[in-house]
Amino acid sequence: MSATILLVLRLSLTIVLYLFLGFVLYSLWIDIKQRTQKSDTASENPIELILKDGETRKFSHHFDGKVVTVGRDPINDLHLEDSTISAQHARLSFHHEQWWVEDLRSTNGTYLNQVQVTEPVVVTDGDQLRCGKVVMVISTMTELIPKKKEWLN
């Protein structure tokens, strides 16, 4: 009789442990899935590049993708006809929940807030990006875009 009770208790404990392990693995899978979906949606984190000529605003470009390339070549997301811009000048990319800028070995360099970009650097709302002689203001928060436009005018 005690052997039967012991067997039932062992089987019950094994079933409970497997159910617990299954619950933990399912919870981890759901959490990883949600984090992946959150970080892959750059459209929730749009970026706007506002081109300036001195203190006046020339025009702006709004991007929803995860990667924005800047250069003189028409294949770039932001095509700029300026002799100081390289064909493939710079790249803005969204990963690790942030926008980053990197120089693509351009001739005249890429500068973030007057500091030359030599490796990928995080950009924030209001940063000034200079590619060659072209100056842009970065807007990463859509609710602040109207305020920035007023500030530039």
Secondary structure, DSSP 4 states (H G I P E B T S, - for coil): -HHHHHHHHHHHHHHHHHHHHHHHHHHHHHHHHHHHHHHH-GGGS-EEEEEEETTEEEEEEEE-SSEEEEESSTTSSEE---TTS-TT-EEEEEETTEEEEEE-S-SS-EEETTEE-SS-EEE-TT-EEEETTEEEEEE--GGGHHHHHHHH-
